[in-house]
Amino acid sequence: MDSAQLRQIAQSKPDQCTCALKACQGWESVTDDRWPAEQMRLVGSLRKPPQDDQTELTFEEFHPDGTRYESANAPIASGYFPFNRCDVHSCTQCGCAVLKYTEFGGYYVDHRARLVDADLVVDC
């Protein structure tokens, strides 16, 4: 999925969210019991396959204006972490687009979600 398609799917602003994900303005941990699976529809992915077997997706983040990973106003740049590891969901109740990825640490698995504000989607 490219940036234009993501903007199109993000019909509703995050502040219009009426579901359990309304707190996910920046990246938030969302346990399976908090993820409203019955109303979320998988609509695509921002993942792009690596160019070869030796190349791993980047962990570099994109923050040209000094935002941070957890910032609600951080740009959504599909070529950068963590967006390059995201699936795109659409809420059937409020119409919001939601990005979801799984962060793997040494001893934990953490599902993260972020509502999509189409105005923050950048082409890069």
ABEGO torsion letter per residue (X at the ends): XBAAAAAAABABBAAABABAAAABABBBBBBAAABBAAABBBAEBABBBBABAABBBBABBBBAAGBBAABAABBBBAABOAAAABBBBBBAAAGBBBBBBBBBBAABBBBBBBBBBAAABBBX
